[in-house]
Amino acid sequence: MNTEPSRQNVYLIDPGTDSNLNLLPLGIGRIASYCRSLDKISNAFDCQVRWLRKPAAVLADSLESPAVVGLPCYVWNTQASLELARAIRNRHPDCLIVVGGASIPKRDASIKTFLAENPYIDVLVRGDGEATFAEILEALIDKRDLADVGGIATTGPGKPGGILISPPNPWIKDLDIIPSPFLDGIFDELMTLHRDKVTGVVLESNRGCPYSCTFCDWGSADLHKIKTFNLQRVKDEIDWVGKNAIPYIFLADANFGILYERDMALADHIARTCERYGYPEFLGINWAKNSNNHVVEIAERLLSGGVNAGVTLAAQSFHELTLEAINRRNMKQGDVNKMRKLFHSKGIVTYTDLIVGLPEETLESFLGGLEMVMTPDLNDHWVIHLCNILENSEMSEPAYLSRYRIETRTCAVTMTLRIHDTDSVKENEIIVIATSTLPRPDWERAYDVGYLCAALHNFRLAFFVMNLLKARFGIDHTAFISFFLDTVREQPVRWPVLHRGVEHLRRQRQMIVDGVARYSPVKELGDFNASPQEALLAMFLEVADQFYDELGELTQCLLDAHDKELPPDLLAELFDYQRLRMTVWQPAATHHRDLCYDLPTYFDQLQQGNSVNMPAKKTCQIDVIVPANDAADKFDHARRRTRGARYSDILDVRAT
């Protein structure tokens, strides 16, 4: 007869996102791994992991006598976790419900508000979750009051105001006490259940960030020192990814490349893994904030192994007062330009990040920064982000919000080019729409100019046209875009295709102001949600001939307004060349062109930084290289055309 007491059930549940982006849940995986590794806990509790969304009531009903449930709270799943907590409380009233994660407040006043608004939560974990959750379970085993556990807030009778906030636990110093869910079988269990839904993994080789940007919740004083996981262990996790044919790794390190020798060894192993298994194909990286030759070497090794991982040249803003307000210091622009050229010489694509809505930024300073990032180099890209207020960031503090008169809207979280479950609970994000130096009309203008620039320049819809106008006549890219917006709005009937794009920008911007969502479905993308620039790219190229006819006529109006002139045959050939370089569904069979102007050489010279203001009138022949297209339909083709809202495919040409 078995006289051992039966183990109680502990469930760690991550509902994931409400979209088809499904990265294996590293957070709860690590907590489960750690708890299972401790004999005291594993003898008393059966720690189980659940992942992906189901109706909350259905999931709550499926739990068998849960003693404890742990739920993560991040931007992409907080509301789903809270809805599930309510359902579990109704179905299992005696269950202890614990929440933790980056979206859990750390400030005392915010903690009290959170627990008052969510009375079905018993315990809130602050800081590292692995050790604290284990300590909660050990306290239950020992029948100790949870008030003895550090790093939590808990509710119940006998506590002042019904809430007790214990002193914070120290951050875990030796990360290797936490076993790996990649290697101990936990993620194998999830792959058995959900292999067809897994789109990638989150991988963490270190924790901590030496910086303290006010818009970020990473660089708190407790996490300024970087702590690392064992190098061989991380390599073994990478092997697991390759063997399981998983295409995407999001590397959760705050500054990859800052630990050069170690990070180079990891990059080499990722590249070797891709060479051996064909996976991972894509790597999402938070690169070291100040790029240097070490980052070049790391990126070059990844590229040589077939791993797609462009390098971010982090800027956020070029305005000194803004950089001071967000506690950030950028590289000198001359050094940035040198690094950019070095990356490009190695065939490495670069991106520059800009954020709309940072404190002290003005419309003028934002547009000036935007002009700086728009270069004539096809290897160079840039990305616009809307400023978000993250829980626990310095920017989220009431005094900071008040100081810079930051106005926000709470919107539903949407992700670009993802299918969202319309029946699922909506997650929330907080978006800045005005500050003391960027009143709402200026924010709206920055939004419109920024995203139209992203479509026409960064996604290359008018890249060659804009670069020639700037080189020949000194017409800034932002001036071209401003003329586009104002002229089309004044005469919408004359420019029906262009006006439809401008109206999409206005509607999407208004959805944010109205507190709805940052993205909306786009017909030309099969009704997937899309970022503004991806939406415009799809809308304009769906009717490419009409779009370029209207844009050509608009460009002539711009030249007339500036009292400038291009030979008509050059302007016509310029637009023909621009049109040829764009990828469209089922392109024309003829890929050869005879040109009257040597446009390829002209744009190559601009890309190399040479001063040329007019293409030579010189006959040349080119072939347009159209790669094989295995897209299922025009919608699939349109969605594949872009890479994470960062850049769009463009066709190469070859002189014949």
N, C-alpha and C positions, 0 to 999 in steps of 0.2 A: 504494500500500500504506500502511495506517495503522500508523505506528510508535509512536504515543502509547501509553504503558502504560495498561492498563485500570484503571478505578477500583475500589477495594475497597468492599464493602457495609457500611454502618453502619445499624443499625436502632434506632430509638427507639420503644419499645413501651409503651403504657399499657393495661393490661387493664381499666381502668374499675372499676365496681362489680359486685357479683354480682346487681344488681337491674336494673329497667327505668328507673332514673334514669341518664341518659346525657348528661353535659355534655361538650362538645368539650374535648379535653385541652390546656389552655393551656400547661402546663409543658413537655411534650415538643414542642409546637408551636413555642414560643419558641426552644427549644434548636435544633431543626431549622432554623428561619428564620435564626438567627444563624450557624450553621455553613455553611449554603448561601450566605450573603452574603459569606463570606471566600474569596477566590480560591484561596488556598493549600490550603484544606480541600476546596473543591468540585472542584478539579482532581484531588485524590487519592482522595476518598471520595464515594460516592453515598449521601447521607443520606436514609433513608426512614422514614416514620411508619406505625406500625401501632396500631390502637385496637380495643378491645372484647375480650371474653373468648372464648377457644376452649380446648379441652383443651390443656394445656401441651405434651404430646408432639406434637400435631397442629401447633400453632403453631411449635414448634421445627423440625419437619420441613419447614415451608414456607419457612424462611429459606434463602436461597441464599448459601452460602459467607460467612457473616458474619465480618467482621474485628472489629467492635466492636458490642456491644449495650448500650444504655442503658435502664435500668428505673427508674421512679419508685416511691417508697415513701411512701404516706400511709396514714392510718387505714383507708381504704376499699379499699386495693389491695395492701398490703405482702405479705401471705401469697401472693397470686396472683403477684406479681412474683418472690418468692423461689422459688416452685414452678416458675415459668417459667425462672428462672436455672438451677435444677437440671437441667431438661430440656435446656436449651441446652448446658450443660456436657457432658452425656452424648452429645448428638447432634453437637456441634461443639466438641471438646475444646480447640482452639487459639484459640477466640474469646475476646476480652477482654470481660469482663462488668463493667459499671459501674452502680452504684446511687446514687441521691440522693433528696432530698425531705425533707419536714418530719419524717417518722418515722425518719429516719436519725440515730443518736446523734451528738452533738458532743463529749461528754466522753470523755477518753482511755480510761478504764477501760471505759466502755460500748462504745466502738468496738472495743476488743480482744475483748470478749465477743461482740459481734455478728459479727465476722469469724471468730472461733473456731467459733461455732455455724453459720456459713454459709460453709464453706470453698470453695464454688464461686464466690464473689464475689472478683473481682480488685481492684476499686477502689471506694472509698466517697467520694462527693463531699459536702463540707460547705459550706453557704452557697449563694450564687447559683449556679445550675447552668449558665447559658448560657456565661459566659466560661471557667469551669473545664473543662467538657466540651470546649470548643473547644481549650483548651490541652492537654488529653490527646491529642486527635487530632493537633495540631501536633507534640507530642513524638514520637508514633509516626512521623510523616512524617520528622522529623529524626533518627529513631533515637536519641533521647535517653532516658535513664533516667527513668521516671515519678517518681522521687524528686525531680526538679527542679520538678515541678508543685506549686504551692501549693494549699492547701485540700482536700487529699485524704488518705485513708489507703489504703495499698496493701500487698499481701502478696507474699511471694516470698523466695527464698534470698538470703542476704547482708544481710538486714534484721534489726535487733535483735529477737529474739523472733519473727522471721518477719513482723513488721508494722512499717511505717514510717508515722508520722503527720506530715505536712508542716505548716509554719506556715499559718495561715488566709490566704486571699486577701482583699484588701479588697473590700467590697461595691461593686457597680457604681455609679458616681456618675452617669454619663450614661446613663439608661435607653434613650435613643433610639438607641443603637448597636445595640439589639436590634430587628430588623425584626418586623413584625406578621404572624403566621400567618393572621389574618383577611384581610390585604390582599395578601400575596405569593403566594397560591394554595394554600398548604398545607391550609387548612381547606376550600377549594373541592374539593380532592381527596377529603377525608374525607366531605364532603357528597355527592359523586357516589357514593361507596361505601355510605354509611350514612344517607342522609337520613331514611329511615323510622324510624330508631332514635334520632335526635337529639332530646332533650327540652329542651335549653337550652345556654347558654354560660357560661363564667367570663370576666369582664372585669376588668381591673386598670388603674386610671388612676394609681395611685401605689403606692409601697412604703414601709413604715416605720410605727412606732407610738410616740408619745411616752410611753406608759404602760408600766408594768411589773407588771401583775397576775400573781400567782404561779401561777395556774392556766392561764395562756396562754403559748404559746411565741412569740408575735409580738413582744413588746416587749423583745427582748434589747438589750443595750447597743449593739450594732453597728447596730441598726435604729431608734434613737430619732429620728433625723432623717428626715423624710419627703422622698422623692424622687419626682418626677412624670414621667410620660410626656407627650410633646407633646400639647397639647389638641386640635389639629385631627386628629391621628392617632387619638385616642380617639373623636372624633366620627365619623370615617370607619368605625371598627370598629362603632359603633352603627348607622350606615347599613347596614352589611353584615348585621347581625342583622335589621333591619327588612326589607330586600329579600329575605332568605332565609326570612321568615315564621317566625322562631324565637320561641316565646312567652315564654321565661324567661331573664333575665340574673341570675346571681349576681355581685354587685359585690364583688370581693375586697379593696377598700380597707378598712383597719382602722377608719377614722373618717370616713365620708362626711359632709360638711358642715363639717368642721374647716377646710377651705380654701374659705371661703364663695364668693368671686367665681368661682373655677374650678368648684367643685362645682355652683353654681347654673347656670353655663353648660352643664354636662353634663346636669343635670336638665332644663333647657329643651330641650336637643337630644333627649334620650330621649323627652320628651313630644311634641315635634314629629314625631319618627320614628313614634311610635305613632299620632298623628293622621293621618299620611300613609299608612302601610302597614297599620295595625291591629296592629302588633307593635313591640316586645315588650309583652305584656300584664301580666307580673308581674316585679317587681324585688326580689331578696333583697339586703338592705343591712345592713352593720354601721354603724350610725349613730354620729356623734360622741358620746362618752361623756356629755358634759354638754350637754343640749339647750338651745337658745336661739332667739331670734326668727329667726335665719338658717336654722336647721333647719326651722322652721315654714314659711318662705317656699319652701324647696326642696321640702318634702313637698307643699305646696299646689300647686306647679307640676306636679309629677308627677301628682297627682290630677286636675288640670284637663285633663291630656292623656289621661286614661283609663288611666293606669298604676297598678296595684294595688301599693302599697308603704306599709304601715303603719309607724309610728314606734316604735322601742323606747326606753323610758325605763329605761336600764340601771341595775339596783340590785344584783343578785346576793344581797345581804343588807342588812338594816337594823341589824345588830348591830355596835356599834363595835369590839369586840375582834376580830370576824371581819374587818371591813374593814381593820383594822390588820394582821392576819395575812396577808391576801392582797394587801397593798400597794395598797389602793384607797381613794379618797375620793369619796363620793357628793355630789350636790347637796343643799342643805338641803331638807327635806321641803316646807316652805312654797313654795319656788321650784318644786319638782317639781309641786305641785298647781296653781300658776299656769300652768305650761307645759302641763299636761294639759288644763286648761280652754281654753287658747288653741287647742291642736290640735283639740279637739272642736268649738269654735265655727266652725272652718274645715271641719268634716266629715271630719277626719283621724282614723283609728283609731289608738289607742296600745296598746302592750304593755309590761308590766314583766317583766323576767327575774328569777327566783329560782333559786338552786342549792341542792340538798339535799346535805349532806355536806361543807361547807366547814369548815376548822379553826376552833375556838373557838365555832362555832355550837352552841347547845343546842336541845333539843326546844322549850323554852319560847320561846327567841328566834326560832326558825324559825316557830313557830305565830303569834307576835306579828307577824312580818313578813308572813306569809300573810294575816293579818286586815287588815293595812294596805292590801294591794293589791286586796282585794275591795271595790270601790266599787259603788254602785247605778247607774252610768252604762253604758248599753249600748254606748257607743263605747270603753269602757275594758276592756282585756283583760290577761291575765298568763299567763306560761308557766313551768312548772317544768322544770328540767334536773337530771339527776343529775350529780354532780361526777365528771369524768373526769380521769385522770392522763395528760397528754400528754408524749410524749418531748421532752426539751430544755426543758420548763417548769421554773421554780424549784420547783414543787410536786413534781416527779419526783425531785428530789435526795434521796439517802438520808438526809442530815441533817434535811431538812425533814419527810420521812415519819416519821422517828423522833421528832422534836420534838413532833409533834402526834398521835403514835401512830395513824397513818392505816392502816386495814385496807382491802384492796382485793380485788376478784375480776376475773379475766380472762374475758370473755364474748365470744361471737360477735357481730360487728357486725350489727345489723338496723336497717332503716329503716321508718318507719311508712308504711302504705298503699302499699307497693311489693312487686312480685313478685320473689322471690329465686330464683336458680337453685340448687336443692337439690343438684345434682351438682357445683357449683363449690366450690373451696377456701374455707373460712370465714376471714373477717378477724377480728381481735381488737380489743377495746377494754378498757381498765382502768377499773373503776367503784369509787368509794369507797363502802364499806358501814358504816364506823364510824370515829370519831375519839376522841380523849381526852375530849372534851366531849359526844359524841353516840354512846354505846355502841350496839351493834347493835339491841337492843330499841327504843331511841329512834329510830334510823334507820328501823326498820320502821314505827313509828307515824307518823313524819314522812312516809314514803312513802305510807302508806294515807290519812292525812288530806289530804295534799297533792293526790294524784291524784283522790280522791273529791270534794274541793272543785273541782278542775279540771273534772270532769264536771258537777257539779250547779250550780256558780256560773258558771265561765268559759264552759262550753258551754251554760249557761242552762237545764238540765233542771229546776232548782228555784230559779232566779234570783229570780223575783217572790215566791215563798214565803219564801225566806230574807231578802230585803230587808224584807218587811213584818214578819217576826218580830223583826228587829233594830231597826227603827224604832219599832215599837209596844211591845216588851217588853225591848229591850236584849239579846236573845239573840245572842251572837256567832256568826258563821258557822262558826268552827271548833268551837264548842260544839255547834251543830246537827249537824255532820258527825261529831263524836266520839260523840254520842248515837246517831246512825245506826249507826255501826260497832259499838258495844258492844251495843246492843239487838238488832240483827240477828244478831250472833254468839251471843248468849245464847238466842235463840229462832228458830233457822233454819227450823223447820217453819212457823212463823206467817208468815214473810216469804219465800216461795220465790224470787220474782223479785229482790228486794233482796239476798237471800243469795247468789244466783248471781253478782251483780256483786261483792260483797265477797269471795267465794271466788276470782274471777278476779284481783282485786288480790293476794290472798295467794299464789296460784300464780305469778303473774308476778314478784312480789317474791322468792319462793323460787328461781325460776329464776336470778335474778341471784346470790343467795347461793350457789347450787350451781354457779356458773360456766358457765351455759348460754347465756342471751341475755337482753337487756332486753325484747324484744317477742316475741310468739308469734302464730300465726294465729288469726283470729276468724271463726267460722262466719257470723255476721251480716254480715260484710264480704266474703263470698266467699272466705274463708280467706286473705285478705291479712294480713300482720303489721300490728299496730296498737299505738299508744301506749295506756297504760291508760285515759286519758280518752276517746279515740276508741272504744276497745272498749266501755266502759261506755255511752257514748251510743248506739252501735248496738244493744247488747244490750237496753237499757231501752226504746228506742223501737220495737224489733221487737214488743214486747208492751206498747205504750204505755198502754192502758186499765188493764191489771193493775198495771203499774208505778205509775201515779198513784193507783190505789186503795190500794195498799200504802203509798205514801209519805204519802198523806193520813191514813191510820190511824196511821202512825208519828208524824206531826206532832202529832196529837191526844194521843198518849202523851207526847210532849215537853212539850206545854202542861200536861198534868196533872202531870207531874213537877216543873214549875216553878210549879205552882199559878197558872197563867194561863188566861185564857179568851177565845176569840173567838166571836162569834155564829155558830152552826152554818151559817146561810145564807151568811155572809161566807166562812167557811172553804171551804165547798163551791164557791162562785163563784170564789174565789181559785184553787183547783185546776183548775177548768174553764178559767179564763183562762190559767193557766200551760200547760195542755195545748194550748189553741188556738194558742199562739204558737210551738209547736215544729213543725219540718218533718218530715212523715212521707211514706212512699211512698203514692201515690194517696190524697191527703187527701179528706175528705168533701166532697160537692158544695155543701153549705150553708155559706156563709162569713159569714153575718150572725148577730149575737147581740144579744139584749136583756139588759142587765145591771141588777141592782138596786143595785149599788155603782159609783161612778165610779172604777174601777180605773185606766183609762188616765191620767186627770188626776193621780191619787195618785202613780203611778210616775213620771210626768213631773216632778212636784214634787220627788220624791226625787232624780231624776237631776240636777236643777238645783241640788241642795244645800240645798233648803228643808227646814225642820223640820216634818214632818207625821207623826203617829203612827197615824192611822186614816183610811181612805177614807170619803168622804161617802156616806151612804146616799141615793143619787140615781139615778133611772132614766136610763140612757143606752143608745144603740144604737151598735154598732160593726160595721164590715166587716173581716174578716180578709183581707188581700191575699196571695193565693197566686200566686207567679210561675209562668210556664210551666216545665214539667218535661220536658226532653228526655233524661233518663237512660234507658239501655238496659233496666235492670231494677232491682229493689229493692237489689241489691248495689251497682250503679253509683251509684244515688241516695244510698245510705248513705255511700259513699266521698267523694262530692262535697260532702257536708254540712259538712265541716270544711275549714279552711285551714291546712295544715301544722302540725297539732296546736295551733294558736294560738287559733282561735275557730271557732264553729259558726254556721251560718245560723240566723236566727230570723225568723219572719213578722211583718210590720208590721201595725198596725191603724189604721183611720181612723174617726173619729167620723162618724155619719150623722144 
